[in-house]
Amino acid sequence: MRLKNKVAIITGSGAGIGQCIAEVFAREGARVVCSSRRAVNGQPVADAIRVAGGEAIFVQCDVSREEDVKNLVDRTLESYGRIDVLVNNAGVNFVKPFEEVHPSDWDRVIGTDLRGTYLCSWYSIPQMLRQKSGSIINITSVHTLASLPGATPYDAAKWGVVGLTKSMAVEYASRGIRVNALSPGLIDTQIWSDIKAAAPDLDECIRYWQSNIPMGRVGKPEEIAQVAVFLASDESSYVTGTNLLADGGMTSQLISQASFESRNLEGSSRDKK
Ligand SMILES: NC(=O)c1ccc[n+]([C@@H]2O[C@H](COP(=O)([O-])OP(=O)(O)OC[C@H]3O[C@@H](n4cnc5c(N)ncnc54)[C@H](O)[C@@H]3O)[C@@H](O)[C@H]2O)c1
């Protein structure tokens, strides 16, 4: 087991990549703190881990709310007494032209993806400093290397998270805390369902995306979770400040295929519930 007894907080773990990271971490022996904005999503993930013989608790947490984040860290310390790994996974995104991005849209994305990462890190760091150890993994995106039209707040937030990652990495490297970004390409979660649902032609949409990924396929959440295990484990003891890509080669390709028009996306359907 690669994470035996490590205590790991995973934000936004009620669905998608975060849920998969929680499940894989538990299989690797971690004591997992599952958190999500709504108990209806996150509690069943923690329950299922325990039923499967793993160790997990659930704490409700909207990462954009400071009082929720403080409670998340307090509850983790009450239950397990330490924080070895923090995975800042919670994120929101939508696609719309910049001129239609209202200040409330901007605040929602920046508040979750960037401020949420700051808040969870800021509340966890004092305990990691006491321990003289810790690994913070910030889930970013291939959008930290290149962009697509209609993604301005998301790209600004995720680039900001890479800056935060590098700054914290150099600040804490000598005190045993590692901070890394993990950038997925297109992964089969709600966002991929939303992209397909918004496509005028489903077959064309699938062909378009597959042709723009050198591996010819969308990634699986498990393929991101396995990279997160590496960054959380002592196997990556000399890795800090990196932005590790898991994108099937997407950002290494110099020229992409023909452009594809999608309708606006207003965020995942789950986020609107
Ligand atoms: N799926 C992809 O293709 C892809 C690609 C690149 C990066 N990412 C990143 O991976 C992470 C997970 O994405 P996913 O595809 O699993 O998305 P998802 O929508 O399936 O899951 C995201 C989770 O975050 C939660 N969340 C949203 N706002 C929150 C908040 N304020 N507080 C707490 N939780 C909140 C959602 O409720 C949801 O459970 C995100 O940071 C996303 O930007 C995903």
The ligand as an SDF file (V2000), in Angstrom:
LIG
                    3D

 44 48  0  0  0  0  0  0  0  0999 V2000
  -12.8170   16.4060  -16.2850 N   0  0  0  0  0  0  0  0  0  0  0  0
  -11.9230   17.0690  -16.9970 C   0  0  0  0  0  0  0  0  0  0  0  0
  -11.8430   16.9270  -18.2250 O   0  0  0  0  0  0  0  0  0  0  0  0
  -10.9510   17.9910  -16.3190 C   0  0  0  0  0  0  0  0  0  0  0  0
   -9.8760   18.4710  -17.0610 C   0  0  0  0  0  0  0  0  0  0  0  0
   -8.9750   19.3380  -16.4620 C   0  0  0  0  0  0  0  0  0  0  0  0
   -9.1220   19.6870  -15.1460 C   0  0  0  0  0  0  0  0  0  0  0  0
  -10.1800   19.2120  -14.4310 N   0  0  0  0  0  0  0  0  0  0  0  0
  -10.2910   19.6260  -13.0360 C   0  0  0  0  0  0  0  0  0  0  0  0
  -10.4560   18.4970  -12.2140 O   0  0  0  0  0  0  0  0  0  0  0  0
  -11.2160   18.8510  -11.0650 C   0  0  0  0  0  0  0  0  0  0  0  0
  -12.3820   17.9070  -10.9180 C   0  0  0  0  0  0  0  0  0  0  0  0
  -13.1780   18.0160  -12.0810 O   0  0  0  0  0  0  0  0  0  0  0  0
  -14.2550   16.9250  -12.5010 P   0  0  0  0  0  0  0  0  0  0  0  0
  -14.1900   16.7840  -13.9510 O   0  0  0  0  0  0  0  0  0  0  0  0
  -14.1800   15.7450  -11.6230 O   0  0  0  0  0  0  0  0  0  0  0  0
  -15.5870   17.7820  -12.1960 O   0  0  0  0  0  0  0  0  0  0  0  0
  -16.9830   17.3720  -11.5730 P   0  0  0  0  0  0  0  0  0  0  0  0
  -17.8990   18.4900  -11.8860 O   0  0  0  0  0  0  0  0  0  0  0  0
  -17.3640   15.9780  -11.9560 O   0  0  0  0  0  0  0  0  0  0  0  0
  -16.6120   17.3780  -10.0380 O   0  0  0  0  0  0  0  0  0  0  0  0
  -16.2080   18.5610   -9.4340 C   0  0  0  0  0  0  0  0  0  0  0  0
  -16.6650   18.4950   -8.0200 C   0  0  0  0  0  0  0  0  0  0  0  0
  -16.3070   19.7310   -7.3650 O   0  0  0  0  0  0  0  0  0  0  0  0
  -17.4320   20.1330   -6.6350 C   0  0  0  0  0  0  0  0  0  0  0  0
  -17.4360   21.5660   -6.3700 N   0  0  0  0  0  0  0  0  0  0  0  0
  -17.7170   22.5650   -7.2080 C   0  0  0  0  0  0  0  0  0  0  0  0
  -17.6750   23.7430   -6.5650 N   0  0  0  0  0  0  0  0  0  0  0  0
  -17.3480   23.4580   -5.2860 C   0  0  0  0  0  0  0  0  0  0  0  0
  -17.1440   24.2350   -4.1290 C   0  0  0  0  0  0  0  0  0  0  0  0
  -17.2990   25.5710   -4.1460 N   0  0  0  0  0  0  0  0  0  0  0  0
  -16.8180   23.6160   -2.9700 N   0  0  0  0  0  0  0  0  0  0  0  0
  -16.6810   22.2780   -2.9320 C   0  0  0  0  0  0  0  0  0  0  0  0
  -16.8770   21.4810   -3.9900 N   0  0  0  0  0  0  0  0  0  0  0  0
  -17.2010   22.0730   -5.1580 C   0  0  0  0  0  0  0  0  0  0  0  0
  -18.6280   19.7090   -7.4680 C   0  0  0  0  0  0  0  0  0  0  0  0
  -19.8120   19.6520   -6.6960 O   0  0  0  0  0  0  0  0  0  0  0  0
  -18.1750   18.3380   -7.9200 C   0  0  0  0  0  0  0  0  0  0  0  0
  -18.4790   17.3430   -6.9840 O   0  0  0  0  0  0  0  0  0  0  0  0
  -11.6410   20.3160  -11.2620 C   0  0  0  0  0  0  0  0  0  0  0  0
  -10.7530   21.1560  -10.5450 O   0  0  0  0  0  0  0  0  0  0  0  0
  -11.4810   20.5090  -12.7530 C   0  0  0  0  0  0  0  0  0  0  0  0
  -11.2350   21.8410  -13.0920 O   0  0  0  0  0  0  0  0  0  0  0  0
  -11.1000   18.3600  -14.9860 C   0  0  0  0  0  0  0  0  0  0  0  0
  1  2  1  0
  2  3  2  0
  2  4  1  0
  4  5  1  0
  4 44  2  0
  5  6  2  0
  6  7  1  0
  7  8  2  0
  8  9  1  0
  8 44  1  0
  9 10  1  0
  9 42  1  0
 10 11  1  0
 11 12  1  0
 11 40  1  0
 12 13  1  0
 13 14  1  0
 14 15  2  0
 14 16  1  0
 14 17  1  0
 17 18  1  0
 18 19  2  0
 18 20  1  0
 18 21  1  0
 21 22  1  0
 22 23  1  0
 23 24  1  0
 23 38  1  0
 24 25  1  0
 25 26  1  0
 25 36  1  0
 26 27  1  0
 26 35  1  0
 27 28  2  0
 28 29  1  0
 29 30  1  0
 29 35  2  0
 30 31  1  0
 30 32  2  0
 32 33  1  0
 33 34  2  0
 34 35  1  0
 36 37  1  0
 36 38  1  0
 38 39  1  0
 40 41  1  0
 40 42  1  0
 42 43  1  0
M  CHG  2   8   1  16  -1
M  END
$$$$
